[in-house]
Amino acid sequence: MKTLLLFATSLLALSNASVLTPPVLPLIVRNPYLSTWLGNARDNPWEEWPMFYQRQSIGLSVLASVPETSTVYPLLGRAHDALNSSSKHYNISYPTYLGSQYDASTTNLSYSIFSQRSNSSVELTLSFLSPITPTSTLRQAIPASYVTVHAKGDFDVSIYIDLNGQWVSGDRNSDIVWSFANSEPESKEDVQLKTFKVKRKAEMLFTERRDRAEWGELHFTGPSDVEHECGTSADLRHHFAKKGGLKNKVDDRFRSVMDDEPVFAFTKTFNLSSDGNTTSTSHSSSKESSVLFTIAHIQDPVTQFASARGLTWMRPLWKSYFSSDSSLIHFHYTDYAHAFALAANYSAQLEHDASLTSHSKNISYPDLLALTPRQVLGATSFSGTPDNPLIFLKEISSNGNSQTIDVIFPSFPFFLYTQPRWLAYLLEPLLEHMGSGQYPNDYAMHDLGAHFPNLTGHPDGNDEYMPVEECGDIIVMGLALVNSLIHGEGYTANSPWSAFGTAKPVSELANLPIAATPFGLPSILEARDNISYLDPAWGGSTSPHQARHWLTRSYPLWKQWTGYLVEYSLYPENQLCTDDFAGWLPLMTNLALKGIVGIRAMSQLAGVMGDEKSEKYYRNISATYVSKWQEEGMARDGGRAKLAYNWFGSWTTLYSLFADAVLCFHPNGHDEDSSSDTATALPSSHDQHPLTPQDPAAEKNKTKTKNFIPHTIYLTQSHWYATVLQRYGLPLDSRHLYTKSDWAFQAAAVAEPKTRDAILESMARWVNETTTDQPLTDLYRTEGDGGWPGNGNHFTARPVVGSWFAGLALGRACGGGGVFGLGEGG
């Protein structure tokens, strides 16, 4: 497959070597159940098994064999434990591990194997691709990843890879069943594939064991020219070590996951010393070759959801485009080149944009960000239909809640930058459920279900009590989503990818029923640059129509939540905020500000709806509140924000300033008043013309509008952060030395450049030195070993690291002028 080889070779040249050394790296990460990580990323990959995000081992192993020396080498996992170190048929040795590289979608593990007989080396790379494809929602919705093995050298080498039943159950005693199939090519150009299918004998819908799904089927696929076998793990590994291959047979004795551990294996021999499926490299006798495997975990249904029509079993989104599992697997395998190209484009753009955000030469903001996209999307499951796409989200590791608003909120900077339509699909289940009257409280709900994948709601209203938090969060995200629709004619899109494609015509929007979302996908997706299954444009010239249609469907809810904030946000009663691990507290300064910014955001939303009375009312209320908030929330000496109004001597990270800035309420780098206090937003309903604002750079000589929150507050906090910054980050507040990295990144985004770079540098230092041993945590100690906080909370693999994108989201907000109010870019 020349195309595969071309792209596999390109994949090895990740734009730059990764300069950070995180403790854990993503391997196969697509959703809450297809989530496999390299848990010892600072050590040799064969010293531990790959792991699920909770540190439970997962059966994924790779071995290499060199026939000319009868030597077998472990590459990944501990398959070599089953081999006999004193065997007369083979030797066990260890390769030279050359290290890892990663970008937003890919993790590469590289090795060198030296042969004394040939006096030369073969370089091997295991490349794990879980593609981030912001222009293709369908591809992002596919629960599958790619594993490529690339070999380069001048002597032959064989590769062995196997998986076990831990991919389909969290219970080692579960009985599993399996099958094997050769796909039949539909044409001469078509690719014939081999696939193992594995599942529990008795699937348990919507049930987890140790956070693993107890329903769904594993599909492990390779090309037709590989050898295959299913059988007892030790037997297959011994045979490969002795013979360098497998027997092309399938064990038909079904049993439990660890009863004579059944594994599902493929082998491929790379004939680098002779002619074959290889490509010569110039100036060398070396040849190179690759083989591609795919790993998928298919579930149908994916969740149960208390929708407007009642409790509903939700099908995966891809099911609307592919009629069968096998057609999906075939498409996914043969789509590798396109998926790789789209993912590479995302990674390159991300690296470029991130490199412009930090002024420090001591850190790599691009490398920090590249760690997070797979983790964010690894908490999601794409569902619904093209007419009404939905994304369900699991609050991974902290408590397993479903669709938690205050978990979506710290994730939303990632979605604003990457693909705002996905934020709309995350909010839709909440709007539908609460809009159908199934939630009794007058504030926004905390979550859609106590434990994923059961989004059954809280009809008794007894969800976790964070009323101001959830109302403020969802309203801020609502306006951010509406603003993201604006782009074109000199006005930069929130996302570099959202403007690609064809905008929805006004006539199509006009014919939509009120209950229908204006953000649906077409049943036949677009093709551009010879790549099919691409999304249409997000927003653009019809953005006012889309925004009003979207808001009309749930406008009473938005006003209801804002009414709650009007009554309770200025002086929040004793309650929890998103940092619930810190406990209940009344009069929280940051929480109050979030609610007040939410009221201001609702003024803008009311303006979009043409509701001029409400627009003026909420604007006046928010202006009055923010003035009073300054009196109550800032320390008497003016040097910082207090943790709570009545907690003198305290301080807090005032991360709600990010919401103010990203919603374009802070256009000015000083506090001079002007005659206007409006910010960039969609026009009111009486203005039916497409929005065509000027390039913000051209606006800098015009009269600037008034800041909602005075710029002195931004400067005060920035200066304070510099004084309290610790070795591994910015503590959350004066109570403890632990930090929340999501809020630290939001604080950094609105700080002065010197302070911002200091915060980012401390975060990079933490990534390199932390003793935490699970996927990126967002709660850790800023001193000592940078480890777990000591309060029993091991937050890991959570999507809230989407806030690491706060700087990028702000840089593209407000038509590309989001940082102008911070004194940058103008």
TILUM-388910 format. One record per residue (C-alpha): residue in one letter; z, x, y. Coordinates in steps of 0.2 Angstrom, whole numbers, padded with zeros to 4 digits, always signed. Layout:
REM residues N
aZXY ...
REM end
This chain:
REM residues 826
m+0000+0000+0000 k-0006+0010+0015 t+0000-0002+0028 l+0018+0000+0020 l+0017+0018+0020 l+0011+0019+0038 f+0025+0008+0044 a+0038+0016+0032 t+0033+0033+0039 s+0035+0027+0057 l+0052+0019+0053 l+0059+0036+0049 a+0055+0042+0067 l+0068+0031+0076 s+0066+0034+0094 n+0081+0046+0096 a+0094+0053+0084 s+0109+0042+0085 v+0123+0052+0094 l+0137+0041+0089 t+0147+0041+0073 p+0153+0024+0069 p+0165+0022+0054 v+0154+0008+0047 l+0135+0004+0048 p+0125-0012+0044 l+0114-0011+0028 i+0109-0029+0023 v+0116-0041+0037 r+0108-0058+0040 n+0121-0071+0040 p+0139-0074+0035 y+0135-0072+0016 l+0121-0059+0016 s+0132-0046+0024 t+0133-0029+0016 w+0139-0013+0025 l+0140+0005+0023 g+0159+0007+0024 n+0161+0026+0024 a+0147+0030+0037 r+0155+0046+0042 d+0155+0052+0024 n+0143+0054+0009 p+0136+0037+0005 w+0139+0040-0014 e+0158+0042-0012 e+0161+0023-0010 w+0152+0007-0015 p+0144-0003-0001 m+0155-0017+0005 f+0156-0035+0011 y+0163-0036+0029 q+0181-0039+0022 r+0180-0022+0013 q+0177-0030-0004 s+0164-0019-0014 i+0147-0025-0017 g+0136-0019-0031 l+0122-0010-0023 s+0118+0007-0030 v+0104+0020-0029 l+0100+0035-0039 a+0087+0048-0039 s+0081+0058-0054 v+0070+0074-0054 p+0061+0075-0071 e+0057+0094-0070 t+0076+0099-0070 s+0083+0083-0079 t+0095+0081-0065 v+0101+0064-0058 y+0108+0063-0040 p+0118+0048-0033 l+0112+0042-0016 l+0122+0026-0013 g+0136+0018-0022 r+0146+0025-0036 a+0134+0022-0050 h+0136+0040-0056 d+0154+0035-0062 a+0145+0027-0077 l+0136+0044-0081 n+0142+0057-0093 s+0145+0073-0084 s+0144+0083-0100 s+0128+0075-0107 k+0116+0086-0115 h+0101+0075-0109 y+0104+0077-0090 n+0114+0085-0077 i+0123+0077-0062 s+0121+0085-0046 y+0123+0079-0027 p+0110+0080-0014 t+0112+0087+0003 y+0116+0072+0014 l+0106+0074+0031 g+0115+0059+0039 s+0112+0042+0046 q+0101+0035+0060 y+0101+0018+0067 d+0093+0006+0079 a+0096-0012+0083 s+0087-0018+0066 t+0087-0002+0055 t+0099+0010+0047 n+0092+0025+0039 l+0101+0037+0026 s+0092+0053+0023 y+0094+0066+0010 s+0087+0082+0003 i+0085+0087-0015 f+0082+0105-0019 s+0074+0111-0035 q+0076+0129-0040 r+0061+0128-0052 s+0049+0123-0038 n+0059+0132-0025 s+0056+0118-0013 s+0064+0101-0008 v+0061+0083-0008 e+0067+0073+0007 l+0072+0055+0003 t+0076+0041+0015 l+0084+0024+0012 s+0079+0013+0026 f+0088-0004+0028 l+0079-0016+0039 s+0086-0033+0045 p+0074-0036+0058 i+0079-0043+0075 t+0064-0054+0081 p+0066-0063+0097 t+0048-0069+0098 s+0049-0076+0081 t+0064-0088+0077 l+0056-0092+0060 r+0057-0074+0055 q+0075-0072+0062 a+0080-0088+0051 i+0074-0080+0035 p+0090-0075+0025 a+0082-0059+0018 s+0081-0040+0022 y+0070-0025+0017 v+0075-0009+0008 t+0062+0005+0009 v+0063+0021-0001 h+0053+0035+0007 a+0050+0051-0002 k+0042+0067+0004 g+0039+0084-0005 d+0030+0093-0018 f+0038+0089-0035 d+0040+0072-0044 v+0056+0061-0041 s+0061+0044-0048 i+0072+0031-0039 y+0083+0019-0047 i+0091+0004-0037 d+0102-0010-0044 l+0112-0025-0038 n+0125-0035-0047 g+0133-0052-0047 q+0144-0049-0033 w+0130-0055-0021 v+0132-0073-0027 s+0151-0075-0029 g+0168-0068-0022 d+0176-0071-0039 r+0173-0057-0052 n+0176-0069-0066 s+0162-0081-0061 d+0149-0085-0074 i+0132-0081-0068 v+0114-0084-0074 w+0098-0076-0070 s+0079-0075-0073 f+0065-0064-0070 a+0047-0068-0064 n+0030-0059-0061 s+0022-0068-0046 e+0003-0072-0049 p-0008-0066-0035 e-0018-0080-0026 s-0032-0068-0022 k-0039-0050-0025 e-0030-0045-0009 d-0014-0053-0013 v+0001-0043-0019 q+0009-0046-0036 l+0028-0045-0036 k+0042-0044-0048 t+0058-0054-0044 f+0075-0056-0051 k+0084-0072-0047 v+0103-0073-0049 k+0116-0087-0046 r+0132-0094-0052 k+0131-0105-0067 a+0140-0119-0059 e+0137-0118-0040 m+0151-0124-0029 l+0143-0132-0013 f+0151-0127+0004 t+0164-0117-0005 e+0170-0099-0002 r+0180-0086-0012 r+0186-0072-0001 d+0173-0077+0012 r+0159-0076+0000 a+0148-0091-0004 e+0150-0099-0021 w+0132-0107-0020 g+0115-0100-0017 e+0103-0089-0026 l+0100-0070-0025 h+0081-0065-0025 f+0079-0046-0028 t+0060-0042-0026 g+0049-0027-0029 p+0031-0023-0031 s+0022-0025-0048 d+0021-0006-0051 v+0039-0003-0053 e+0049-0004-0069 h+0062-0017-0071 e+0077-0021-0082 c+0092-0032-0083 g+0107-0027-0093 t+0124-0019-0094 s+0126-0007-0079 a+0132+0008-0089 d+0117+0007-0101 l+0104+0005-0088 r+0111+0020-0078 h+0112+0031-0093 h+0094+0027-0098 f+0088+0031-0081 a+0097+0047-0081 k+0090+0052-0097 k+0072+0045-0096 g+0069+0042-0077 g+0064+0024-0080 l+0068+0007-0087 k+0062-0003-0102 n+0054-0018-0093 k+0066-0031-0102 v+0079-0044-0098 d+0096-0046-0106 d+0097-0065-0110 r+0116-0065-0113 f+0123-0074-0098 r+0141-0069-0094 s+0153-0067-0079 v+0150-0055-0065 m+0161-0041-0073 d+0159-0044-0091 d+0149-0030-0097 e+0143-0030-0079 p+0126-0036-0079 v+0115-0028-0066 f+0097-0031-0060 a+0087-0015-0058 f+0070-0007-0053 t+0064+0010-0054 k+0049+0019-0045 t+0042+0036-0049 f+0035+0046-0035 n+0021+0058-0041 l+0022+0070-0027 s+0016+0085-0037 s-0001+0077-0042 d-0013+0064-0036 g-0008+0046-0035 n-0001+0034-0023 t+0003+0047-0010 t-0002+0054+0006 s-0004+0072+0010 t+0004+0079+0026 s-0005+0092+0037 h-0001+0110+0036 s+0009+0108+0020 s+0007+0105+0001 s+0020+0091+0003 k+0015+0073-0001 e+0024+0057+0003 s+0026+0039-0004 s+0036+0024-0002 v+0042+0008-0011 l+0048-0008-0003 f+0061-0020-0010 t+0068-0036-0002 i+0085-0044-0005 a+0087-0062-0001 h+0101-0075-0003 i+0094-0092-0002 q+0105-0108+0001 d+0099-0126+0002 p+0109-0134+0010 v+0117-0121+0021 t+0131-0131+0029 q+0138-0149+0030 f+0139-0155+0048 a+0146-0171+0056 s+0131-0175+0066 a+0127-0191+0076 r+0121-0199+0061 g+0137-0195+0051 l+0141-0181+0039 t+0124-0172+0034 w+0119-0159+0022 m+0109-0147+0033 r+0094-0138+0026 p+0088-0121+0032 l+0076-0120+0046 w+0063-0110+0036 k+0062-0125+0024 s+0051-0134+0037 y+0038-0120+0036 f+0038-0115+0017 s+0038-0127+0003 s+0047-0117-0010 d+0058-0102-0012 s+0044-0092-0020 s+0032-0095-0005 l+0046-0089+0007 i+0049-0073-0004 h+0031-0069-0005 f+0028-0072+0014 h+0044-0061+0018 y+0038-0047+0007 t+0020-0046+0013 d+0026-0048+0031 y+0035-0032+0032 a+0023-0023+0044 h+0024-0038+0056 a+0043-0039+0055 f+0044-0020+0057 a+0033-0021+0072 l+0043-0035+0081 a+0059-0027+0077 a+0053-0010+0083 n+0048-0018+0099 y+0065-0025+0102 s+0074-0009+0098 a+0062+0001+0110 q+0065-0011+0124 l+0083-0012+0121 e+0084+0007+0122 h+0074+0008+0138 d+0084-0006+0147 a+0101+0001+0141 s+0097+0019+0147 l+0094+0012+0164 t+0111+0003+0165 s+0123+0018+0163 h+0123+0033+0176 s+0133+0044+0164 k+0126+0058+0154 n+0141+0059+0143 i+0138+0043+0134 s+0124+0033+0125 y+0124+0015+0130 p+0108+0012+0120 d+0117+0018+0104 l+0133+0007+0108 l+0121-0008+0110 a+0111-0004+0095 l+0126-0006+0084 t+0129-0024+0088 p+0113-0036+0086 r+0114-0037+0067 q+0133-0040+0068 v+0130-0054+0081 l+0117-0063+0071 g+0126-0059+0055 a+0138-0073+0060 t+0124-0086+0061 s+0114-0098+0050 f+0098-0106+0056 s+0096-0124+0051 g+0088-0140+0057 t+0070-0144+0059 p+0056-0139+0071 d+0060-0154+0082 n+0078-0150+0083 p+0083-0132+0078 l+0101-0128+0076 i+0111-0112+0074 f+0128-0113+0065 l+0140-0099+0068 k+0155-0093+0059 e+0171-0086+0067 i+0171-0072+0055 s+0187-0063+0050 s+0199-0071+0063 n+0200-0088+0055 g+0183-0094+0049 n+0182-0108+0062 s+0164-0116+0064 q+0155-0116+0081 t+0170-0110+0091 i+0166-0112+0109 d+0176-0097+0114 v+0168-0086+0101 i+0150-0092+0106 f+0155-0088+0125 p+0158-0069+0122 s+0143-0068+0112 f+0131-0076+0125 p+0127-0061+0135 f+0117-0055+0119 f+0108-0071+0118 l+0104-0072+0137 y+0096-0055+0135 t+0088-0057+0118 q+0082-0075+0117 p+0090-0089+0127 r+0083-0102+0116 w+0095-0097+0102 l+0109-0100+0114 a+0103-0118+0116 y+0102-0120+0097 l+0120-0114+0096 l+0126-0127+0109 e+0116-0141+0102 p+0128-0145+0087 l+0143-0146+0099 l+0134-0157+0111 e+0127-0169+0098 h+0144-0170+0089 m+0154-0173+0105 g+0141-0184+0112 s+0142-0196+0097 g+0160-0200+0101 q+0168-0191+0086 y+0180-0181+0096 p+0193-0191+0105 n+0199-0179+0119 d+0192-0178+0136 y+0191-0159+0136 a+0178-0149+0126 m+0183-0146+0108 h+0188-0129+0102 d+0177-0129+0086 l+0167-0140+0075 g+0177-0137+0059 a+0192-0128+0053 h+0182-0117+0041 f+0164-0113+0039 p+0152-0120+0032 n+0161-0136+0034 l+0157-0142+0051 t+0167-0159+0049 g+0174-0159+0066 h+0192-0164+0072 p+0192-0183+0073 d+0211-0183+0076 g+0209-0171+0091 n+0221-0158+0083 d+0210-0143+0085 e+0217-0127+0093 y+0223-0131+0110 m+0212-0122+0123 p+0206-0136+0135 v+0203-0126+0151 e+0195-0111+0141 e+0183-0122+0131 c+0178-0133+0146 g+0175-0118+0157 d+0166-0108+0144 i+0153-0122+0139 i+0149-0126+0157 v+0146-0108+0162 m+0135-0106+0147 g+0126-0123+0151 l+0121-0116+0169 a+0117-0099+0162 l+0105-0108+0149 v+0097-0118+0163 n+0095-0103+0174 s+0087-0093+0160 l+0072-0106+0160 i+0067-0099+0177 h+0053-0085+0177 g+0036-0081+0183 e+0027-0076+0199 g+0038-0062+0203 y+0054-0069+0196 t+0060-0059+0181 a+0065-0068+0165 n+0082-0067+0158 s+0075-0060+0142 p+0060-0048+0141 w+0053-0059+0127 s+0056-0077+0132 a+0041-0077+0143 f+0029-0073+0129 g+0018-0088+0123 t+0012-0104+0129 a+0024-0115+0140 k+0026-0133+0135 p+0015-0145+0145 v+0023-0157+0156 s+0014-0171+0147 e+0023-0166+0131 l+0040-0166+0139 a+0036-0183+0148 n+0033-0191+0131 l+0049-0185+0123 p+0062-0198+0119 i+0078-0195+0129 a+0088-0191+0113 a+0076-0177+0108 t+0078-0159+0113 p+0065-0151+0125 f+0068-0135+0116 g+0060-0139+0099 l+0048-0128+0090 p+0030-0133+0086 s+0027-0137+0068 i+0012-0125+0069 l+0019-0109+0077 e+0008-0098+0088 a-0002-0082+0084 r-0003-0067+0096 d-0010-0050+0093 n-0014-0054+0075 i+0004-0059+0071 s+0007-0077+0066 y+0023-0088+0067 l+0028-0084+0085 d+0037-0095+0097 p+0030-0103+0112 a+0037-0098+0129 w+0054-0102+0134 g+0055-0111+0151 g+0042-0105+0164 s+0032-0117+0175 t+0040-0133+0167 s+0058-0127+0168 p+0064-0140+0180 h+0058-0154+0168 q+0065-0146+0153 a+0082-0143+0162 r+0084-0161+0168 h+0079-0168+0151 w+0091-0157+0142 l+0105-0161+0154 t+0101-0180+0154 r+0105-0181+0136 s+0123-0176+0138 y+0126-0177+0157 p+0142-0188+0155 l+0150-0175+0144 w+0147-0161+0157 k+0155-0172+0171 q+0169-0177+0159 w+0173-0159+0156 t+0172-0154+0174 g+0184-0168+0178 y+0196-0160+0167 l+0194-0144+0176 v+0196-0152+0193 e+0213-0159+0187 y+0220-0144+0177 s+0211-0128+0180 l+0219-0122+0197 y+0237-0123+0189 p+0234-0122+0170 e+0248-0128+0160 n+0256-0119+0146 q+0242-0117+0134 l+0231-0104+0124 c+0216-0095+0131 t+0203-0087+0120 d+0215-0072+0118 d+0226-0084+0107 f+0234-0069+0098 a+0243-0065+0114 g+0252-0082+0114 w+0254-0097+0125 l+0256-0094+0144 p+0256-0105+0159 l+0247-0101+0175 m+0235-0088+0168 t+0226-0080+0182 n+0210-0076+0173 l+0210-0093+0164 a+0211-0102+0181 l+0197-0092+0188 k+0186-0097+0173 g+0189-0115+0176 i+0186-0114+0194 v+0169-0105+0191 g+0165-0119+0179 i+0168-0132+0192 r+0156-0122+0204 a+0143-0121+0189 m+0144-0140+0187 s+0139-0141+0206 q+0123-0132+0202 l+0120-0143+0186 a+0123-0159+0197 g+0110-0152+0209 v+0097-0150+0195 m+0100-0168+0190 g+0098-0174+0208 d+0116-0180+0209 e+0119-0174+0227 k+0136-0183+0228 s+0143-0174+0213 e+0135-0158+0218 k+0143-0158+0235 y+0160-0164+0228 y+0161-0150+0215 r+0155-0137+0227 n+0169-0142+0239 i+0182-0143+0226 s+0178-0126+0219 a+0178-0118+0236 t+0195-0125+0240 y+0201-0119+0223 v+0195-0102+0224 s+0203-0099+0241 k+0220-0105+0234 w+0217-0095+0218 q+0217-0079+0228 e+0234-0083+0236 e+0241-0087+0219 g+0232-0074+0207 m+0231-0058+0217 a+0246-0047+0218 r+0256-0047+0235 d+0250-0029+0239 g+0232-0034+0235 g+0230-0021+0222 r+0226-0031+0207 a+0225-0048+0199 k+0241-0054+0190 l+0242-0059+0172 a+0250-0076+0178 y+0253-0083+0195 n+0272-0081+0193 w+0272-0065+0183 f+0275-0052+0197 g+0272-0034+0193 s+0259-0039+0179 w+0240-0036+0179 t+0226-0043+0169 t+0207-0039+0165 l+0199-0051+0176 y+0184-0054+0165 s+0179-0071+0172 l+0171-0061+0187 f+0156-0058+0175 a+0153-0077+0174 d+0153-0078+0193 a+0140-0064+0194 v+0129-0069+0180 l+0127-0086+0187 c+0121-0079+0203 f+0136-0084+0213 h+0139-0066+0219 p+0123-0061+0228 n+0131-0050+0242 g+0138-0033+0241 h+0150-0037+0255 d+0159-0052+0262 e+0150-0057+0277 d+0148-0076+0279 s+0131-0084+0281 s+0126-0102+0284 s+0123-0105+0266 d+0134-0104+0250 t+0120-0108+0238 a+0114-0097+0224 t+0098-0096+0214 a+0095-0112+0204 l+0083-0125+0198 p+0078-0137+0212 s+0085-0154+0213 s+0075-0169+0205 h+0066-0173+0222 d+0057-0157+0221 q+0044-0158+0207 h+0035-0142+0211 p+0037-0128+0199 l+0050-0116+0204 t+0042-0100+0211 p+0055-0089+0219 q+0051-0073+0227 d+0055-0056+0219 p+0073-0053+0224 a+0068-0035+0230 a+0057-0044+0243 e+0072-0055+0248 k+0084-0041+0252 n+0079-0041+0271 k+0082-0059+0272 t+0099-0067+0276 k+0110-0066+0261 t+0120-0080+0254 k+0139-0081+0254 n+0149-0075+0239 f+0159-0088+0229 i+0172-0075+0225 p+0174-0062+0238 h+0167-0045+0235 t+0184-0037+0239 i+0191-0045+0223 y+0177-0036+0213 l+0181-0019+0222 t+0200-0022+0219 q+0198-0024+0201 s+0186-0010+0199 h+0198+0002+0207 w+0213-0005+0197 y+0203-0003+0180 a+0201+0016+0184 t+0219+0018+0186 v+0224+0009+0170 l+0210+0015+0158 q+0216+0023+0142 r+0207+0035+0130 y+0199+0022+0120 g+0196+0008+0133 l+0203-0004+0146 p+0219-0013+0140 l+0217-0032+0140 d+0233-0034+0152 s+0250-0027+0156 r+0258-0033+0140 h+0250-0021+0127 l+0239-0006+0125 y+0227-0015+0115 t+0210-0020+0121 k+0197-0033+0118 s+0180-0024+0119 d+0170-0040+0123 w+0180-0042+0139 a+0180-0024+0143 f+0161-0024+0143 q+0161-0039+0154 a+0173-0031+0166 a+0163-0015+0166 a+0147-0025+0170 v+0154-0030+0187 a+0163-0014+0191 e+0157+0000+0202 p+0146+0012+0193 k+0159+0026+0192 t+0172+0014+0184 r+0159+0006+0173 d+0153+0023+0166 a+0171+0028+0163 i+0174+0012+0153 l+0158+0014+0143 e+0162+0032+0140 s+0180+0027+0133 m+0171+0015+0121 a+0159+0028+0115 r+0174+0039+0111 w+0182+0025+0102 v+0167+0022+0091 n+0167+0041+0087 e+0185+0043+0083 t+0193+0026+0078 t+0202+0025+0061 t+0197+0006+0059 d+0187+0005+0043 q+0177-0011+0044 p+0163-0017+0054 l+0166-0016+0073 t+0182-0024+0078 d+0184-0031+0095 l+0203-0029+0095 y+0211-0012+0094 r+0223+0000+0101 t+0217+0010+0116 e+0228+0025+0112 g+0234+0034+0096 d+0221+0033+0083 g+0211+0019+0091 g+0216+0008+0076 w+0221-0009+0072 p+0233-0017+0085 g+0248-0019+0074 n+0250-0038+0077 g+0242-0042+0060 n+0225-0046+0067 h+0211-0037+0059 f+0196-0044+0069 t+0180-0037+0061 a+0161-0041+0060 r+0164-0055+0074 p+0149-0060+0085 v+0159-0057+0101 v+0152-0040+0102 g+0137-0049+0110 s+0147-0046+0126 w+0143-0027+0124 f+0126-0034+0132 a+0135-0040+0148 g+0127-0026+0158 l+0109-0030+0152 a+0111-0048+0154 l+0118-0046+0172 g+0104-0034+0176 r+0090-0047+0172 a+0100-0062+0178 c+0095-0070+0195 g+0077-0065+0193 g+0082-0047+0190 g+0094-0047+0205 g+0110-0050+0196 v+0117-0033+0201 f+0112-0034+0219 g+0128-0041+0224 l+0137-0026+0216 g+0128-0015+0228 e+0115-0009+0216 g+0096-0011+0215 g+0094-0017+0232 
REM end
